[in-house]
């Protein structure tokens, strides 16, 4: 039996499933939103070929880590995370459902008003710095526009000598900003699958116009420049196959720490040393939110780091004190106004494939159906 088509999977959607895309399934039940990566049995046939999503699981897990990190260390409006875990070949992200109108659907004058608040939040992100590339759990997932043209993968990056990498959204189109249409306040910024610590020029202001977060015809294309930056700081491990998928990194410590539903283990260990998969030294702290694999607020200097070794022998997140921000006063990871040495913690289709489904501006917001995480609706594929 051959791989299913997208139409076949959408015709067989289970209850509460909103839509199936070439990379994701989306569910809404009351005020809860679920997105998950596809299982191998759900990989789909397109144009006579089977489309295999790239880094699909890692991107979902990275988004969950970023949402938890941002909620802990900033006041940037993001969906509240309930759980993020991997099960039976798929990664699940469960959050609150956030009402709102995509900024891309507002009149131009109203968009200008929203951009003022949006850029204040982006300035907050720039205050969170690190010498280490990638998301809070160590995933290095360049923006889609870079990933599709970068030479080989995975991306093992050499840490910098200074904290010159800033926290970037890396996929910020106007469709990923949900706005209250009456007050014009931002309800949530969504779609953080590619987020993490990168050079500031990676976060281009695509939100200032309609369309996807890639250069359109007539616009300056910065991808060659960004690829050169990556290639100059990239480390190829011995015998690494440049086309091999990156080994998933277990978030937040040794096996067993990742939550599933009501996590019984997350947050219970105290001063746990790193495990075989490159976990972090942790301090004492309360249990995490249900099902999410993190350790709460460290109170006794147990922030991430300690030069733990992660997958492939590279630093997992780096030495204590390497993550800093303005006004941080303690060792470990700090965000703006963070006084405790603790840290919590992709989306785009893969190279050669159009950006999910097209919305009003010929682009799908990468994350699916109208109503959440993309908010562009379904339609024909955008080429």
C-alpha positions as CSV (number, residue, x, y, z in Angstrom):
1,X,0.0,0.0,0.0
2,X,1.5,3.4,-1.1
3,X,1.7,6.5,1.0
4,X,-1.6,8.4,1.5
5,X,-2.3,11.7,-0.1
6,X,-3.2,14.9,1.8
7,X,-6.8,14.7,0.6
8,X,-7.1,11.1,1.8
9,X,-5.8,12.0,5.3
10,X,-8.1,15.1,5.5
11,X,-11.1,13.0,4.5
12,X,-10.4,10.6,7.4
13,X,-9.8,13.3,10.1
14,X,-10.8,12.2,13.6
15,X,-13.0,14.2,15.8
16,X,-11.6,17.7,16.8
17,X,-8.9,17.5,14.1
18,X,-9.0,20.8,12.3
19,X,-6.7,20.0,9.4
20,X,-3.8,17.8,8.2
21,X,-1.0,19.5,6.3
22,X,2.1,17.8,4.7
23,X,3.9,18.2,8.1
24,X,1.3,18.5,10.9
25,X,-2.0,17.6,12.3
26,X,-4.0,20.3,14.2
27,X,-6.7,19.9,16.8
28,X,-8.9,22.2,18.7
29,X,-11.0,21.2,21.7
30,X,-12.7,24.1,23.5
31,X,-9.8,26.4,24.6
32,X,-7.1,23.8,24.0
33,X,-4.9,23.7,20.8
34,X,-2.9,20.7,19.8
35,X,-0.4,20.4,17.0
36,X,1.7,17.3,16.4
37,X,4.2,16.1,13.8
38,X,3.2,13.4,11.5
39,X,4.0,9.8,12.1
40,X,5.9,7.9,9.3
41,X,2.7,6.1,8.4
42,X,1.2,9.6,7.7
43,X,3.9,10.9,5.4
44,X,2.2,11.8,2.2
45,X,2.5,11.5,-1.5
46,X,2.9,14.7,-3.5
47,X,3.4,14.8,-7.2
48,X,4.2,11.2,-7.4
49,X,6.8,11.4,-4.6
50,X,6.6,10.8,-0.8
51,X,7.3,14.0,1.1
52,X,9.4,13.3,4.2
53,X,9.2,16.3,6.6
54,X,12.7,17.4,7.8
55,X,13.3,18.0,11.5
56,X,9.6,17.8,12.0
57,X,9.8,16.3,15.5
58,X,12.7,18.5,16.6
59,X,10.9,21.7,15.5
60,X,7.8,20.9,17.6
61,X,9.9,20.1,20.6
62,X,11.9,23.3,20.1
63,X,8.7,25.4,19.9
64,X,7.6,23.9,23.2
65,X,10.9,24.7,24.9
66,X,10.8,28.2,23.5
67,X,7.3,28.9,24.7
68,X,8.2,27.7,28.2
69,X,11.4,29.8,28.2
70,X,9.7,33.0,27.0
71,X,6.9,32.6,29.6
72,X,9.4,32.2,32.3
73,X,11.8,34.9,31.5
74,X,9.8,37.6,29.6
75,X,6.4,39.2,29.4
76,X,6.2,38.7,25.7
77,X,2.6,37.4,24.9
78,X,2.8,33.7,23.8
79,X,0.3,30.9,24.1
80,X,0.4,29.2,27.5
81,X,2.0,25.7,27.2
82,X,0.3,22.8,28.8
83,X,2.5,19.9,27.6
84,X,5.1,19.1,25.0
85,X,6.3,15.5,24.5
86,X,7.2,12.8,22.0
87,X,5.2,9.6,21.7
88,X,5.0,6.8,19.1
89,X,7.0,8.6,16.5
90,X,5.3,12.0,16.8
91,X,5.9,15.2,18.8
92,X,3.0,16.8,20.5
93,X,2.6,20.5,21.5
94,X,-0.5,21.3,23.7
95,X,-1.2,24.9,24.4
96,X,-4.1,27.2,25.1
97,X,-6.0,28.4,22.1
98,X,-5.5,32.1,21.6
99,X,-8.2,34.2,19.9
100,X,-7.1,37.0,17.7
101,X,-6.9,38.4,14.2
102,X,-3.6,37.9,12.3
103,X,-1.9,41.2,11.9
104,X,-1.8,40.5,8.1
105,X,-5.5,40.9,7.9
106,X,-5.7,44.3,9.5
107,X,-5.8,47.6,7.5
108,X,-2.4,49.1,6.9
109,X,-2.9,51.9,9.4
110,X,-3.8,49.5,12.1
111,X,-0.9,47.3,11.3
112,X,1.5,50.3,11.8
113,X,0.0,50.7,15.3
114,X,0.5,47.0,16.1
115,X,4.1,47.1,14.9
116,X,5.0,49.6,17.6
117,X,4.2,47.1,20.3
118,X,5.6,44.2,18.3
119,X,9.0,45.9,18.0
120,X,9.1,46.5,21.7
121,X,8.8,42.8,22.2
122,X,11.5,42.2,19.7
123,X,13.8,44.6,21.5
124,X,13.2,42.5,24.7
125,X,14.3,39.4,22.8
126,X,17.5,41.1,21.7
127,X,18.4,41.6,25.4
128,X,18.6,37.8,25.9
129,X,22.0,36.7,24.7
130,X,24.2,33.6,24.5
131,X,27.5,32.4,22.9
132,X,25.7,29.1,22.0
133,X,23.7,28.6,18.9
134,X,20.1,27.2,18.8
135,X,17.1,26.8,21.0
136,X,16.8,26.3,24.7
137,X,17.3,22.5,24.4
138,X,20.2,22.7,22.0
139,X,18.4,22.2,18.7
140,X,20.0,24.3,15.9
141,X,17.3,24.8,13.4
142,X,18.0,27.7,11.0
143,X,15.2,29.7,9.5
144,X,13.4,28.1,6.7
145,X,14.9,30.4,4.1
146,X,18.4,29.3,5.3
147,X,17.6,25.7,6.0
148,X,16.4,25.0,2.4
149,X,19.7,26.3,0.9
150,X,22.3,25.5,3.6
151,X,24.8,22.9,2.7
152,X,24.1,19.7,4.6
153,X,22.8,19.1,8.1
154,X,22.7,18.7,11.1
155,X,24.0,22.0,12.2
156,X,26.7,21.6,14.9
157,X,27.9,25.1,15.7
158,X,31.1,26.3,17.4
159,X,30.2,28.4,20.5
160,X,31.2,32.1,20.2
161,X,33.7,33.7,22.5
162,X,31.1,36.4,23.5
163,X,27.4,36.7,24.1
164,X,26.7,38.1,20.6
165,X,23.9,35.7,19.7
166,X,20.4,37.0,20.5
167,X,17.1,35.2,20.9
168,X,15.4,35.3,17.5
169,X,11.9,34.3,16.4
170,X,13.3,33.4,12.9
171,X,9.9,33.1,11.3
172,X,8.1,36.2,12.1
173,X,5.6,37.0,9.4
174,X,2.6,39.3,10.0
175,X,0.4,36.2,10.1
176,X,2.1,35.0,13.2
177,X,1.0,38.0,15.3
178,X,-2.5,37.6,16.7
179,X,-4.2,40.9,17.6
180,X,-7.3,42.0,19.4
181,X,-9.1,43.8,16.5
182,X,-10.8,46.2,18.9
183,X,-7.9,47.3,21.1
184,X,-5.1,46.5,18.6
185,X,-3.2,44.9,21.5
186,X,-1.2,41.8,20.6
187,X,-2.8,38.7,22.1
188,X,0.0,36.3,21.2
189,X,3.0,35.9,18.9
190,X,3.0,32.3,17.6
191,X,5.0,29.8,15.6
192,X,8.3,29.6,17.4
193,X,9.5,26.4,15.8
194,X,12.7,27.9,14.5
195,X,13.4,30.2,17.4
196,X,16.6,30.3,19.4
197,X,20.0,32.1,19.7
198,X,21.3,33.3,16.4
199,X,23.0,36.4,15.0
200,X,20.6,39.3,15.1
201,X,20.5,39.7,11.3
202,X,18.7,36.3,11.1
203,X,15.5,37.9,12.3
204,X,14.6,40.0,9.3
205,X,11.4,42.3,9.6
206,X,9.2,40.3,7.2
207,X,6.3,41.3,9.4
208,X,6.3,44.7,7.8
209,X,4.7,43.4,4.6
210,X,2.3,40.6,3.6
211,X,3.6,37.2,2.7
212,X,6.0,34.6,3.9
213,X,9.2,35.2,5.9
214,X,11.4,34.8,2.8
215,X,12.6,37.3,0.2
216,X,9.9,37.9,-2.5
217,X,10.7,39.0,-6.0
218,X,12.4,42.3,-6.1
219,X,13.5,42.2,-2.4
220,X,17.0,41.8,-1.1
221,X,17.7,38.1,-0.4
222,X,20.1,37.7,2.6
223,X,20.3,33.9,2.5
224,X,23.7,33.7,0.9
225,X,25.1,36.0,3.6
226,X,23.5,34.0,6.4
227,X,24.7,30.7,5.0
228,X,28.2,32.1,4.9
229,X,27.9,33.0,8.6
230,X,26.7,29.5,9.4
231,X,29.4,27.8,7.3
232,X,32.2,29.9,9.0
233,X,31.1,28.7,12.5
234,X,30.0,25.2,11.7
235,X,31.7,22.1,13.1
236,X,31.5,18.8,11.2
237,X,31.9,15.9,13.5
238,X,34.2,13.0,12.6
239,X,32.4,10.7,10.2
240,X,29.4,12.9,10.2
241,X,27.1,12.2,7.2
242,X,26.0,15.7,6.0
243,X,22.7,14.4,4.9
244,X,21.9,12.4,8.0
245,X,19.1,13.7,10.3
246,X,20.2,15.2,13.6
247,X,20.0,12.9,16.5
248,X,17.1,14.3,18.7
249,X,18.3,15.8,22.0
250,X,16.5,14.9,25.1
251,X,15.2,18.1,26.6
252,X,16.3,18.9,30.2
253,X,18.3,16.1,31.5
254,X,18.6,12.4,31.4
255,X,16.0,10.0,30.1
256,X,12.8,9.9,32.1
257,X,12.7,13.6,32.8
258,X,10.5,14.4,29.8
259,X,6.8,14.7,30.8
260,X,3.9,13.0,29.4
261,X,0.5,14.1,30.6
262,X,0.8,14.7,34.3
263,X,4.5,14.3,34.7
264,X,5.5,12.4,37.8
265,X,9.2,12.8,37.4
266,X,9.8,16.3,36.0
267,X,11.1,18.7,38.7
268,X,11.5,16.1,41.4
269,X,15.3,15.5,41.1
270,X,17.6,17.8,43.0
271,X,21.2,18.5,42.0
272,X,20.9,15.8,39.4
273,X,24.1,15.5,37.3
274,X,24.0,15.2,33.6
275,X,22.9,11.9,32.1
276,X,24.1,10.0,29.1
277,X,22.2,12.2,26.7
278,X,23.7,15.4,27.9
279,X,21.3,16.6,30.6
280,X,22.0,19.6,32.8
281,X,23.0,20.1,36.3
282,X,19.9,21.2,38.1
283,X,19.1,23.0,41.3
284,X,16.2,22.6,43.6
285,X,12.9,23.8,42.2
286,X,9.2,23.1,42.1
287,X,7.7,20.6,39.7
288,X,7.1,21.8,36.1
289,X,3.8,22.5,34.4
290,X,2.0,19.3,33.6
291,X,3.8,17.1,31.1
292,X,6.5,19.5,30.1
293,X,10.1,18.5,30.5
294,X,11.7,21.2,32.5
295,X,12.7,21.7,36.1
296,X,11.0,24.9,37.4
297,X,12.9,27.8,38.9
298,X,16.3,26.9,40.1
299,X,16.9,28.4,43.5
300,X,20.4,27.1,44.4
301,X,22.6,27.8,41.5
302,X,21.6,24.8,39.5
303,X,21.2,26.6,36.2
304,X,22.0,24.9,32.9
305,X,25.6,24.4,31.9
306,X,28.5,23.2,33.9
307,X,30.1,22.3,30.6
308,X,27.9,19.3,30.2
309,X,28.5,17.3,27.0
310,X,25.6,16.7,24.7
311,X,25.1,14.7,21.6
312,X,28.2,14.3,19.5
313,X,30.5,15.5,22.2
314,X,29.6,19.2,21.8
315,X,28.5,21.4,24.7
316,X,24.8,20.9,25.2
317,X,24.1,24.4,26.3
318,X,27.4,25.6,27.6
319,X,29.0,26.7,30.8
320,X,27.1,28.3,33.6
321,X,26.8,32.0,33.2
322,X,26.9,31.9,29.4
323,X,23.4,33.0,28.9
324,X,23.0,36.6,29.9
325,X,20.8,39.6,29.5
326,X,20.8,43.2,30.6
327,X,20.4,43.5,34.4
328,X,21.0,39.9,35.1
329,X,22.9,39.5,38.4
330,X,23.3,35.8,39.0
331,X,25.1,32.9,37.3
332,X,23.3,30.7,34.9
333,X,20.7,31.7,32.3
334,X,19.1,35.1,32.7
335,X,16.5,36.9,30.8
336,X,15.4,40.4,31.3
337,X,14.5,40.9,35.0
338,X,15.5,37.3,35.7
339,X,17.3,37.1,39.1
340,X,17.5,33.3,39.4
341,X,20.1,31.1,37.7
342,X,17.6,28.9,35.9
343,X,16.4,28.3,32.4
344,X,13.3,26.8,30.9
345,X,13.0,25.9,28.1
346,X,10.2,25.2,13.7
347,X,7.8,24.7,11.4
348,X,8.4,25.5,7.8
349,X,8.3,22.9,5.3
350,X,11.6,21.3,4.2
351,X,13.8,22.2,1.3
352,X,12.2,21.8,-2.1
353,X,8.6,21.9,-0.8
354,X,6.2,24.8,-0.8
355,X,5.4,26.5,2.5
356,X,2.5,24.4,3.8
357,X,-0.8,25.8,2.5
358,X,-1.4,29.2,1.0
359,X,-3.4,31.8,2.8
360,X,-4.8,35.1,1.6
361,X,-1.3,36.2,0.5
362,X,-0.2,33.0,-1.1
363,X,1.4,31.6,2.1
364,X,0.2,29.3,4.8
365,X,1.8,30.7,7.9
366,X,3.5,27.3,8.0
367,X,1.3,26.0,10.8
368,X,-2.0,25.1,9.5
369,X,-5.6,26.0,9.7
370,X,-7.3,29.3,10.3
371,X,-7.7,30.1,14.0
372,X,-4.3,29.5,15.4
373,X,-0.5,29.1,14.7
374,X,-0.6,30.4,11.2
375,X,-4.0,31.7,10.9
376,X,-3.9,31.9,7.1
377,X,-6.4,29.2,6.3
378,X,-6.0,26.4,3.8
379,X,-5.8,26.7,0.1
380,X,-3.7,25.6,-2.8
381,X,0.0,25.1,-2.3
382,X,2.1,28.2,-2.4
383,X,5.0,27.8,-4.8
